[in-house]
C-alpha cells in the first residue's frame, strides 16, 4: 500500500501543515514587534 518513502513524505507534510499557522503567527508577531520598536526609536530620536 505505502512504501517507506511515501509514508515519510505524508508524515513530514502533515507535520508542516500542522505547525504552519503557529510559525506564521510567530513570524507575524516578530514583524509587529520590529515595527513598534522602530517607531519608538524614531520618536525617541526626534
N, C-alpha and C positions, 0 to 999 in steps of 0.2 A: 504494500500500500504506500507507505512513505519510506524513502531511504534516509540515511543519516543526514545527508546534506540538506535535503528538503525540510526535514524536521528541525534542524538547527536554524534554517532560514526563517521558518514560521515562528519559532520561539524568539529569535532576535527581532523580527519585525513587530511581534506582539509587544515585546518589552519597550521598543521605541515608541510605539503608538500609545502605550500606557503612560509613559513619562513625558511625552511631548507637551501636554498642557502645563505640566509643572515646570519644565525647562523654559517654556515661553513666558510663564509668569515671572520666573526669577530674572530672566533677561529684561523683561519689561520693567520690573522693579528697579533693577540696577540702572537702566537708562533713565528712569524718572529721578532717581537719587542724583545721578550725574547732572541732570538738567537743573535740579534745585540747587545743588552745590555751586554750579557755575553761576546761577542767578545771584546767589548770596555773595559770591566773590566779586561779581560786577558791582553790586550795590555797596559793598564794603569799600571798594577802591574809589568809588565816585565821591 
